[in-house]
Amino acid sequence: MSNHLHSDEFLLSTPLLLNPQNNNMNELRNEEEGLSNPSSSINEPNTNEQLMELAASFDNNDTSLPSHSKYSPINLLSFCQRRTIEHYNNISLSELSGSLGDLGTFIPLTVALARERKIALAPALFWAGVSNIITGYAWDVPMCVQPMKSISAVALTDTNGSGNVGLDAQSVTTAGILTGGAVLLLGVTNLIEIVNWIVPLTVVCGLQIGVGIRLASKGMTDIQKLPWGGGYDCIGMAVACALLSMFWLRDSGSQKDKKKQEQAKTDSEGNTRNDVMATTGANSATSSDEDVFQENDNVEMGKVLNNSHQLETATSLNPRSSVSTTAHTNETFDFAASSAPSSSPRQQNSSSYYLRKVWSRACCCLNPFPKTPHPVGIYLFLIGCIFAAVTLATAGPDSGYDLPLYFFGAPVAINAMKDVTSMSWWNGFLQGALPQLPLTTLNSVISVCCLAHTLYPDKRDPALEEKHRTDAVITRREVSISVGLMNLILVPLGSMPNCHGAGGLAGQHRFGARTGTSVVILGVGKVLLAIFLGGSALTLLDALPIAVLSIMIAIAGLELVSTGVKVLFECVQKEKEKTMKQQGNESVNGKAILQKNATVAMVTAAVIIALKKTHYG
């Protein structure tokens, strides 16, 4: 490891710390030292202190070492290595389920634009996947990438009331470039903070509530257009999916008891050290044969404790990676616990044992008290894929589907600027960028940063939180620059105009996503679909049942509404505390404060719902 890396990058990018299973150096050291009892773990803080001293030595010697920029390729490579390890450790069914939470919005708009020949589907999928992967590496939150709704809505309208032609493919391209350039300018110059200062937080709450209700109503409206029967894609199927989603998303008893168990665990931590010392003393008094077996067990436990202390060291040096390291530490202790001889090898190798395991996996969706939340996104997506496969397998020549399916054959990068004219720039600015810019600024920057700040309090930057910022997880400037670069660079290569959105983040969070791993998984899936099935991607996506996608949209919308209400009550509580400090007494009319803030939020939501224009609200 070269000495030019900073201490935190050195520690966190070293497989020795992040991958305890491959920690052969520690295993050899433990075997040489001959750990014989759990009390040897008391010496582990020495290892911790040595690592801290090693990190300090790197920082103290920075003046004598070759200096490198923070954004040098070497540091970037170290960052990508560390993030890759974190993504590997974070892979779970919950993250996979959360990655599908935004498909209810992404698929209908993408398929509709591709059917109207306003975008090329293979490049749009490919670059959307690349954007997902980049955002998943840059931020440790499930930040979605979705089409710009205002531009999509105008592009899907062939003619307006006056008979003028709407946005064509070239105007969609120019609208995305102009919107991206404007948002990038706001981010680079930090003018986005002026916009945030002008817009009150209660308006952002109303924006989230209004957009959430619109999403939920869109899903219900699409279901209403379906027939009651006559096929599987009907209202009956939507009702069945809704009932199943209510069963999967409900708060089970095991989840409610988690806090009680954590509290009991916290209360018992004070007696843990005494219990360990007592156990050590008792073990020292056993017979020699028992000491042999106990020594082997203590060696393994010492390895586990050693690995956990190193992970805690990495976490203390970089708090933003605490989620992945904590999860990995828990997995280490779970492995140690599972290695206990609970059953004989003969029982584990029996056919009945494997049958029970397969049956429990197959019936996990029916478990009323799961240990972890149900991956609802996976369940609904699998239901949709099964019915889509049946549809394509039984489709006739007059079904309208482009069959048979074929691999490859579609380019993933095109020159979208080929036929652009001056009129395309004018139409793109007037009909596309102008109505999209307020929506992007509020919903894709200010609102999504506020939502991430609310959903992930453990990932807040302490320095920003001390300043009472509402973007302590992801800053508004970062999101503005991300949206700008994403459109300025990728739209000329065939990408659709994309942005980040509060609705997509809420949907992915509701379906189980908690880290950037979920969007990386989704991005890899989009890239593979565009490369291998780019020519048939439209057929595959169009075959998914509307009933399933509409339920996913409704769930995402309701999650955004609940988050907006939560933020609204937090605003009321903060204003009440501020008023109490200013007046110096406790006689504050909380109902009046609630009424004032709720009125602003509800008026904003009402305008968005009634006029169907988010930027009007």
N, C-alpha and C positions, 0 to 999 in steps of 0.2 A: 504494500500500500504506500503510495507516494506521500510525501510529507506536505504537499500543497493543499490537501483537503482540510476543511475545517473539522473541528472535533466532532460535532454532531453528525456531519456527513460521513466521517470515518467510522464512527461507531455504528450508525444505522445502516450503512451500506456494506458492512462486513457480514458474510454468511455465518460467522462464528456466533454472532449475537442473535440474528433473526431466524436461524434455522437450527434449533437445538438438537434435532434428530441427527444432523451431520456433524455434531460437535465432537470429533474424535480426539482433539487435543485435551478437552476437559475430561473425557473418559479415561485417557491414559494417565492424566494427572491424578484423578481420583483413585484409580487402581494402585498407582505407586504410593500414594499417601495412605491407602488402606483405611478408608472410612469405615468405622466399626459401629457407630451409633449415631442416632439423629442429632446428638449434641454437636457433631462436627459441623452442622450447618450454621452454628453460631459464628464460625470463622469466615463465613461467606462475606460479611460486610468488608473484610479485608480485600477480597477480590473486587468488590464494588469500589472501594476506595482506590485501588490500584488503577482501575479503569478510569475513574475520575481524574487521577493524577496524570494518566497517559493523555487524556483529552486536554487537560490544562497545559501539558507540555507542548502540544501542538499549537495551542493558541499563543502561548508565551514565546514560541520560536518563530512566529509569523514574520517578524521583522528581518530575520536572517535568511528566510527561505524565499524561493522565487515566488513573486506575487502573481496571482491569476485573477481574472475578473470573475465576479459572481456568476456571470452567464457564460463562462467558458465551456467549451465542449466537454472537458473532463468532468466538471461539476454536473453538467447536464447528464452525462452518462451515468455518474454515480446516483443522481436523483432518479433516473429511469430504472436503474437496477433496484434501488430501494423500493420504489413504488411497485415494481413488478413482483417483488417478494411479498409485499403487503397485499396486493391483489390476489396472489396465489393463496395466502393464508386466509383471506376473507371470503373465498368462494364457498357458498352455501346455497341451500334451497331458497332461503329468504331473499338473498341477493338476486338469484335467478328469477324468482317470482317478481321482485320489484322492477327488474329490467323490462318486464312486459307491461308495466302499469301505464305507460304512455301510448301504447299501440292503438288504443281506442280513438285517439285524436290523430295520430300519425298516419295510420293506414287509410282511413277514408279520404283525407285531404290529398295524400300522395297518389292514391289510385284515381281519384277524380281528376287531378291535374294531368296525370299521364294519359287518361282516356281522352281528354280534350286536346291532347298534343301540345300542352303548354310547357311541359318539361319532358326530358328523356329519363325514363324510369331507372335504368341501370346506373348512369352517372349520379342521379339524385340519391339513390340508395347508397352507392359507394361512398360519396363524399359526406353524406349524413353519418355513415358509420365511422369514417375517419374523424369527423368532428366529435362524435361520442367518445372515441378512444382518447383523443387529446384532452377533452374536458375531464374524463375520468382519471387521467394521470395528473392533471393540473390541480384538481380539487378533490377532496375526500368526501364529497357529498354527491348524491344521485342527481346531478344537474342534467336536465333533459335537453334534447335538440329537436325542435319541431318546426314545421313550416310557419312562416309569417301569415297569420290568419287574415289580416285585412287585404294583403296582396292576393292571397289565394281566393278570397271571396270575390274580389273584383275580376280576377282572371277567369273564374268559373261562370261569370255572367257574360254571355255572348254579346248582348245588346242591352242598353239601358233605356229609360223611358223616352229619350229624345232620338233614339235610333242610332246613336254613335256606337262605333265598334269598341268593345272592351279591350282589355290587355291581351295582346298576343304573346307568343313565346319570347320574342325579342324584347318586348316591353316588360315582361316579367323579369328578364335578366337585368335590364337597366334599373328597374325599381329596386331590386335587391342590392345592386351596387351602390346606388344613391343613398339608400337607407343605411347600409353598412358604413359608408363614408361619413355620414352625419353622426351616427352613434359613436364611431371611432373618434371623431373630433371632440365630442362631448367627454369621452373618457380620457383622451390624451391631455386635453387642456383642463381636466377636472371640473368642467362646467356642469357635469352631471350632479355635483353637490349643490349647485345653485337650484337646479330643478328639484332636488330632494328637499331643500330648505323651503322652497315655495309651496310644495305639496305637503299638507299635514299628514301625520301618520293615520289619523282617522279616515282620511280619504283613501289611503292605501288599504285599510281594512274594508271599506266599502267596495273598493275595486276587487279585492279577493272574494268577497261575498257575492258581488254581482257576476263576476266571471264564473264562479263556481256554480251559481244557480243557472246561468246560461248553459254551461256544459251539461249539468244534470238534465235540464229541460230539453237539450238537443238529443241526448240519449233517449229520453222518454218519447219525444216526438218521432224519432226514427222507429221506435218500437210500435208506436201507434199506427204508422203507415203499413205495417206488416199485416197479413191476413191472420185470422184466428187459427186456421188449419190449412190443410191441403199440401203441406210440406213441412220439413223440419225447421226451416227458417221462418218461424211464425211467432205470434204473441205468446203462445203456450210455452215455447222453448225459452223465451225471454223471462217469463214468470218463473219457470223452473230454475234458470240460472240465478235469478234474483234471490229466490228462497235459499238456494245452496250458498250463495255469497253471504247472506245474512247469518247462516249457520257457521260458515268458516270465519267470518269477521267478528263474531260476537266475543265478548270478554268471558273466557272460561274461568272456572274456579281456580285452576292451577295458576293462571296469570294473576288473578286477584290476590292469591296467597304469596306471590313472589316477594312483595315488600315486607310481609311479616317474616318470611324466611330470612331475608337479608338482614332485617333488624335483629332477629334471634342470633344470626351468625355474627353480627357485629358485637352483640352483648357477650358472646362466648369467646371473643378473641382475647379478652383480658386473661382468661384462664388457660389459654392454649400453651403458653410457654411453661407454666407450672406443670401442665399435663405431660408435656414432652420431657421435662426434667424428671418427673416422677417415673415415667415409662423407662427412661434411660437407667435410672437407679434400679428399677425392678429387673431390667434385662441383665444388668451386671451381676445379679445374684443368681441367675439361672445356671443350669448345668453346661458343660462344655459342648455337648452335641447341639443344644439349643442355641448356643452362642454362634456356632458355625452358620446355621440357617439365618439367625438374626443379622449376622454380619453381612451376608449376601443381600438381604433385603435392605439394610441400611445403605449399602453401596449404591443400589439403584435409587433409593430415595435421595441420597446426597447428590446424585447426578441431576435429578429433577429439580431439587432446590437450587443447585448451582445455576442451571439454565434459567430458572425463573428470576433469580437475582440479576442475571445479566440482562434479561428482558426488561426488568424494572429500571436498570441503569439507562438503557436506550430510551425508555419512555420518559424518564426524568429529563434527559437532554433534549428531547423533541416531543413536547406535549401533543402535537398534532397527530403523531403516529400512535397515540395511546390506545386508540380503538383496536387497531390490528394487533398490536403487541399484547394487549390484554386478552384478546380473543385467543391468541396463540398460547399464552400462559395457561389459560383455562383448558385448552386442548391438551397441554402437557400434563396437567394434573388429572384430567379425565383419562388420559392414556395410562397414567400410573395407577389410577383407581381401577380401570378396567383390566389391568394386568393381574389383578388379584385372583387367586384360584377360586372363583365363584362356582365353577362347575368343572367336571373332569373332562379331559380331552376327548374321551370316548363319547360323552354326551354331546359335545360340541360338533363332532364329526358325524353324528348320526343323521340319517335322512329326515327324521321328524324335526330335528333342530332347524335344519335349513328350510323345511316346509313352513315352520312357524315364522321364521324370519321373512320369507317371501310373502306369506299371508299378511303379516303385520305391515310390510311395506305397501302391499297392494291396497290394504284397507285403511291406510293412514288418513285418507280424506274423510273417513267416517268417524274418526276418533273425536269424541266430544270433549276430551280433556288432554289436548296435546301438550307435550313438554315445550315445544316452540310453536309460534303462530303458524297457521296453515298458509302455504304458498298459494294464495288465491289466484294470482296471475298465471301461474303454471297450470292450475286446474282449468281455468276458463280457456286459456290458449289451447290446451290439449283437447278440450271439448270442441273448440272451433276447428282445429286441425283434423280431427276425426271426421266431422261432418263435411269439411272441405274435400278430404280424400274420397269420401263416398260420392260426393257430387261430381268430381272429376272422373272417377272410375265409371260412373253410370251415365256420363254426359254423352248425348248423341251428336250427330253432325250438325244439327240445327240449334245447339245449345248456346252458341255465341262465344264459347271458350276456344282459345287458340290451342288446339290439341293436335298432335301429341306434344308433350313437353320435350324441350331439347336443351342441352347444356351449352354454355359459352355462347358465342355468336353476337354478343352485344358489347360495345366499347364502354369502358367505365370512365373515360375522360373525353370530352368533345370540345370544340371551339364554339362556345355559345355566343360569341361576339361576331360571328361570321356575317350575318345579315342584318346587323343593327344599323339603323339610320338615325338621323336627327329627330325624326318624328317619334321613333321608339324612345329616345331620351326624354322628349317632352311628355309623352303619354305616361312613361314610367314615373316621372317626377310628379305630374299632376294627379294621376289616378292611383298610383301605387305608393310612392314614397311619402307623399304629403299626408295621407290619412294613416299610414303605417307608423310614422315616426312617433307620434304621441303614445300609441299603443305599445311600441317597443320600449320607449323610455320608461313608462310607468309599469307595465306588466312584466316585461322581460328583463328589466334592470332593478328598479326600485322595489317592486313588489316581491320579486324572486329572492332578492338579498334579505329582505325583511322576513320572508318565509323561512329561509335557511337559518337565519338568526333565531327564529322561534323554535324550529323543529330540532335543532342540534345545539343545545346550550353547552354541551361538553366540548365542542370544537371551536368555541369562540376564542378569539385572540384577546388575551387579558389586557394588552395595551389599548386596544380599541374599545373594549368593554368599559374600561375606566373612564373613557370619554363619553360614555352613554351613547355610543353609536349603535344603530340598528343594522349594521352590516359587519359585525365582528367575525362572522364565519367566512363570508366571501364579500369583498368590498365592491361597491358600485362601480368603481373605476375599472377593476378587473373584469367584471361582466361586460361593461361597455366596450372595452378593448377586444374582448373575446367575440362579441357579436359583430363588431366592425371588421375585424380581420377575417372572420369566418365567411362573411359575404364578399368582401373585397377580393379575396384570393380565390375562393372556391366557386363562386357563382359564374365567373367567366369560363370555368372548366366544366360546367354542366350541372352544378349543384343547384337545387332549388333555394330560394331565399329562406334562410333558417334563422332562428333566434332561440333563446332560452325562455321558459315560461313558468309561471307559478303553478298553473294547472298541471303541467307535466310533472313537476317536482312533487306536488301533493299526491298525485296518483302513484308515482313510484314509491314514495314513502308509505302510502297506505297499503301497498301490496308487499311491503317487507324490505325495501331497499334502505340501507343506512350508510353506505359508503360509495365511493366512486367505482367500486368493482362492478356494480350492477350496470352502469352505462358502458363500461368497457366490454362486458359480455354482450350487451345489445349491439354495440358498434361492431364487434367481431362478427356477429350474426348477420348484420346488414352487409358488411363487406363480402363475406362468403356468398351470400345470396346474390349479390350483384355480379360477382365474378363467375360463379358456376351456373347460376340460373337467371342471368340477367335478361335473356330473351323471353323467358317464361315467368318472370317475377310478377308481371301484371296479372297473369292468369291465376297464379297461386294466391296472391293477396285478394283478388276479386272474388275468389271462391269461399273466403271466410264468411261465416254467417253474420248478417247484420245484427241479429238478436244478441249474439255474444259480445260483439264490439260495442253495441249500445249500452249494455250493462257495464262494461269497463269504463265507458265515458261517464256514466251516471255516478259510479263509485268515486272516480277521480274528482268530479265536480263537488260532491258532498263532502269529500275530505278537505277541499279548498275552502268551502263554506265554514266548516267547523274550525279550521285554522284561523280564518278571518275573525270569527267571533271570539276565539281565544285571545288573539292579539288586541281586539277591541277592549276586552275586560282588563288586559294588562295595561293598556293606555289609561283606562279609568283609574286603576289602582295607583299607577305612578303619579297621575295628576292629583289624586287625593292626598298622597304622601307629600307631594311638593307643596300643596296648599296648607297642609298641617304644619310644615316646617316654617312657611312664611308667616302664618298667623300665630304660631306659637301655642295653639290650643288644639283640642281634639274635636271640637264642635264643627265638623265639616259636613255639609250636606252632600253625601255620596250619591243620592238619587238624582240631584240636579246635575252633577257632573256626568253621571251615566246617561241621563236624558240628552244633554248637550252633545256628547260624543256619538251616541247612538243615532241621533237625528242626522248628523253629518254623514255617517257611514250609510245609513239606510237611504238617504236621498241619492247618494252616489250610486248605490246598488240599484235603486229604482230606475234611474236614468239609463244605466247600462242595460237593464233588462227590457225596459220599454222601447228604447230607440235602437237596441241591438248594436250599439256603437260603444266600444269600451273607452275610447279616448274622449267621447262626449262626457262620460261620467267623471 
